[in-house]
Amino acid sequence: MTTIDWLESLVLGAIQGLTEFLPISSDGHLALGQALFETIRGERRSGSDKLLLDIILHLGTLVAVLIYYRDWFRPLLRRQSETSQPQITTGPIPPELVPQSRHEFFHLFFLAIVATIPTGIFGLAMKKLFEAAHDSLTAAALGFWVTALILWVSQKFTGGTKSRLTMTWKDAFLIGLAQAFAPLPGVSRSGLTVTAALACGLSRQWAAFFSLWMSIPAISGALIMEIKDLIQAPSFDGRLIVMGLIGSVVSGLVGYGAIIWLVRIVKSRRLDLFTWYLVALGAVVLVWSLKTG
């Protein structure tokens, strides 16, 4: 790997970690980062190569969210005789939001899977469209504006009282429908899912936590599909995979901090902080796209 390869890995990893959980679209910012390094290199990657690198970078943020939710997995390790005892928490999640039994854990896992079904269907059916979109800065610019509109709309929803024990599979499915459009560059997964969760009546705190929780099967599924395609491909760019793995280490470290930041922002009802940033960024990216043709 060259010096520019190392620099690109570190920069893209930091971008992925910071933007995956904040409502500003990691895919859109990664598209900008990759376009910048294409300009520096003087060569272009295909949309499928860009999408491959993006997905590998998501590995780091997947590990970050698993570590953040470590207390949620403790009921799986408890003996049956211990299930009536209060769950002891050591992580950053408040005790009242941690499942107290295997039954509660599997209920929440079921809801996350239900939310992932629309994403999987759309992802398989529209993979070529998503790959083409990742090769277009114009698509990223429009996506940023869509996200800005979503965040503006989210301020109209105060949230309800539904919690981990009272939300339904229908709520999860509707939130999953919103997540299905997240692979488009510039469209924020967290922005879509938090807004949809608030519209379904979830409390603001639980909306943030469920949005993060449902990212686990979504990211895992995308990684599995990409690995399957790599195995079936006659050849692939090994350097790209190494770059992605290096960047994923950085994305995991930065992403953990971004998770904590997102939860605080949603609870304080300040998602609008990012609206005008995305409007301005979309305009800049659109001008850049038109100039580069």
C-alpha positions in Angstrom: 0.0 0.0 0.0 1.1 3.5 -0.8 1.1 6.5 1.5 -2.0 7.8 -0.2 -3.7 4.4 0.4 -2.9 4.7 4.1 -4.2 8.3 4.3 -7.4 7.4 2.4 -8.0 4.5 4.8 -7.6 6.6 7.9 -9.6 9.6 6.6 -12.5 7.4 5.3 -12.5 5.5 8.6 -12.9 8.6 10.6 -15.6 9.9 8.3 -17.5 6.6 8.6 -17.2 6.5 12.3 -18.4 10.1 12.8 -21.2 10.1 10.3 -22.7 6.5 10.6 -24.7 7.3 13.7 -25.2 11.0 13.3 -28.1 12.0 11.0 -26.0 13.3 8.2 -25.4 10.2 6.0 -22.2 8.2 6.2 -22.7 7.0 2.6 -23.0 10.5 1.3 -19.9 11.7 3.2 -17.9 8.6 2.1 -18.9 9.4 -1.5 -17.4 12.8 -1.1 -14.3 11.4 0.6 -13.8 8.9 -2.2 -14.4 11.5 -4.9 -11.7 13.8 -3.3 -9.2 11.0 -3.2 -10.1 10.1 -6.9 -9.2 13.7 -7.7 -5.9 13.3 -5.9 -5.1 10.0 -7.5 -6.3 11.0 -11.0 -8.3 7.7 -11.3 -11.9 6.6 -10.8 -13.3 3.6 -9.1 -16.4 1.8 -10.2 -19.6 2.2 -8.2 -19.4 -1.5 -7.0 -15.8 -0.9 -5.7 -16.9 2.2 -3.9 -19.8 0.3 -2.3 -17.5 -2.6 -1.3 -15.2 -0.2 0.5 -18.1 1.5 2.2 -19.5 -1.8 3.5 -16.1 -2.9 4.8 -15.8 0.4 6.7 -19.2 -0.4 8.3 -17.5 -3.4 10.0 -15.9 -1.1 12.5 -19.1 0.7 13.4 -20.8 -2.7 13.7 -18.3 -3.7 16.4 -18.8 -0.3 18.1 -22.5 -0.7 18.4 -22.1 -4.3 19.6 -19.8 -3.1 22.4 -22.2 -0.3 23.2 -25.1 -2.8 23.6 -23.0 -5.3 25.5 -25.4 -5.3 28.5 -28.2 -6.4 26.2 -26.5 -9.7 25.6 -26.0 -10.6 29.2 -29.4 -12.4 29.6 -28.1 -15.0 27.1 -25.3 -15.9 29.5 -27.3 -16.0 32.7 -28.5 -19.3 34.1 -32.2 -20.0 34.2 -32.2 -19.7 38.0 -30.8 -16.2 37.8 -33.5 -14.8 35.5 -35.6 -13.4 38.4 -32.7 -11.4 39.7 -32.2 -7.7 38.6 -29.9 -7.3 35.6 -26.5 -5.7 36.7 -25.4 -3.2 34.0 -21.9 -2.0 33.4 -22.3 -0.2 30.0 -23.5 3.2 29.1 -27.2 2.2 28.5 -29.6 3.1 31.4 -30.8 0.0 33.4 -34.4 0.6 32.5 -33.6 0.2 28.8 -31.7 -3.1 29.2 -33.6 -6.4 28.7 -34.0 -8.3 32.0 -34.5 -11.8 30.6 -33.9 -14.0 27.6 -37.5 -13.5 26.6 -37.1 -9.7 26.5 -33.8 -10.0 24.5 -35.3 -12.3 21.9 -38.4 -10.0 21.6 -36.1 -7.1 20.9 -34.0 -9.2 18.5 -37.2 -10.2 16.7 -38.2 -6.6 16.3 -34.8 -5.7 14.8 -35.2 -8.6 12.3 -38.7 -7.4 11.3 -37.2 -3.9 10.8 -34.5 -5.4 8.6 -36.8 -7.3 6.2 -37.8 -4.3 4.1 -34.1 -3.3 3.9 -33.1 -6.7 2.7 -35.8 -6.9 0.1 -35.1 -3.4 -1.3 -31.3 -4.0 -1.1 -31.5 -7.1 -3.2 -34.0 -5.7 -5.7 -32.3 -2.3 -6.1 -28.6 -3.2 -5.7 -27.6 -2.0 -9.2 -29.4 1.3 -8.6 -27.6 1.7 -5.3 -24.2 1.0 -6.9 -24.9 3.5 -9.7 -26.0 6.1 -7.1 -22.7 5.7 -5.3 -21.0 6.7 -8.5 -22.9 10.0 -8.7 -22.1 13.2 -6.7 -25.4 14.6 -7.9 -27.3 11.7 -6.2 -25.3 12.5 -3.0 -26.3 16.2 -3.2 -30.0 15.4 -3.6 -29.7 12.8 -0.8 -28.3 15.5 1.6 -31.3 17.7 0.8 -33.7 14.8 1.4 -32.1 14.1 4.8 -32.3 17.8 5.6 -36.0 17.7 4.9 -36.4 14.6 7.0 -34.7 16.2 10.0 -36.8 19.3 9.7 -40.0 17.1 9.7 -38.7 15.2 12.7 -39.0 18.3 14.8 -42.7 18.2 14.3 -42.9 14.8 16.1 -42.6 15.0 19.9 -42.5 11.3 20.3 -44.9 9.1 22.3 -44.7 6.7 25.2 -43.9 3.4 23.5 -40.9 1.6 25.0 -39.1 -1.7 24.5 -42.0 -3.5 26.1 -44.9 -1.8 24.3 -43.7 -1.2 20.7 -45.2 -3.7 18.2 -43.8 -5.6 15.2 -45.9 -3.2 13.0 -43.9 -0.3 14.4 -40.7 -2.1 13.7 -41.8 -2.9 10.1 -42.7 0.7 9.4 -39.4 1.9 10.8 -37.7 -0.7 8.6 -39.5 0.7 5.5 -37.9 4.0 6.2 -34.5 2.3 6.6 -34.8 0.6 3.2 -33.9 3.9 1.5 -30.7 4.4 3.6 -28.3 2.8 1.1 -28.8 5.8 -1.2 -25.9 8.2 -0.8 -26.7 11.3 1.2 -29.8 9.7 2.8 -29.2 9.2 6.5 -30.2 5.8 8.1 -30.4 7.2 11.6 -32.3 10.3 10.4 -34.8 8.1 8.6 -35.3 5.6 11.4 -35.4 8.0 14.3 -38.0 10.2 12.5 -40.1 7.1 11.6 -39.8 5.8 15.2 -41.0 9.2 16.6 -43.9 9.2 14.1 -44.9 5.7 15.3 -45.1 7.0 18.9 -41.9 5.7 20.4 -40.4 7.8 23.1 -37.5 10.0 22.1 -35.0 8.0 24.1 -36.3 4.6 22.9 -36.4 5.9 19.3 -32.7 6.6 19.5 -31.8 3.2 21.1 -34.0 1.2 18.7 -32.5 3.0 15.7 -29.1 1.9 16.8 -30.2 -1.6 17.8 -31.7 -2.3 14.4 -28.5 -1.3 12.6 -26.9 -4.5 13.9 -28.7 -6.9 11.6 -28.8 -4.4 8.7 -25.0 -3.9 8.7 -24.4 -7.6 9.3 -26.6 -8.5 6.3 -24.9 -6.1 4.0 -21.5 -7.5 5.0 -22.6 -11.1 4.4 -24.0 -10.3 1.0 -20.8 -8.5 0.0 -18.7 -11.4 1.2 -20.8 -13.8 -0.8 -20.3 -11.6 -3.9 -16.5 -11.6 -3.3 -16.3 -15.3 -3.0 -18.2 -15.7 -6.3 -16.2 -13.1 -8.1 -13.5 -14.3 -10.4 -11.1 -11.6 -9.1 -11.2 -8.7 -6.7 -9.0 -5.8 -5.6 -7.3 -7.1 -2.4 -5.8 -3.7 -1.7 -9.3 -2.3 -1.4 -10.2 -4.9 1.2 -7.0 -4.1 3.2 -7.8 -0.4 3.0 -11.3 -1.1 4.3 -10.1 -3.2 7.2 -7.6 -0.6 8.3 -10.3 2.1 8.0 -12.8 0.0 9.9 -10.5 0.1 13.0 -10.7 3.9 13.0 -14.4 3.9 12.2 -15.1 1.7 15.3 -13.2 4.0 17.7 -14.7 7.2 16.4 -18.1 5.5 16.0 -18.4 4.6 19.6 -18.2 8.3 20.6 -20.7 9.2 17.8 -23.3 6.8 19.3 -23.2 8.6 22.7 -23.5 11.9 20.9 -26.6 10.8 18.8 -28.5 9.6 21.9 -27.9 13.0 23.6 -29.0 14.9 20.5 -32.2 12.9 20.0 -33.2 13.3 23.7 -32.6 17.1 23.5 -34.7 17.4 20.3 -31.8 19.1 18.4 -31.8 17.1 15.2 -32.4 20.4 13.4 -28.8 21.4 14.2 -27.8 19.3 11.1 -30.5 20.6 8.8 -28.9 23.7 7.5 -25.5 22.0 7.4 -26.9 19.4 5.0 -28.7 22.1 2.9 -25.4 24.0 2.4 -23.4 20.8 1.9 -25.9 19.6 -0.8 -25.5 22.9 -2.6 -21.7 22.7 -2.6 -21.7 19.1 -3.7 -24.2 19.8 -6.5 -22.0 22.7 -7.9 -18.9 20.4 -7.6 -20.8 17.7 -9.5 -21.8 20.0 -12.3 -18.3 21.4 -12.7 -16.7 17.9 -12.8 -19.3 16.7 -15.2 
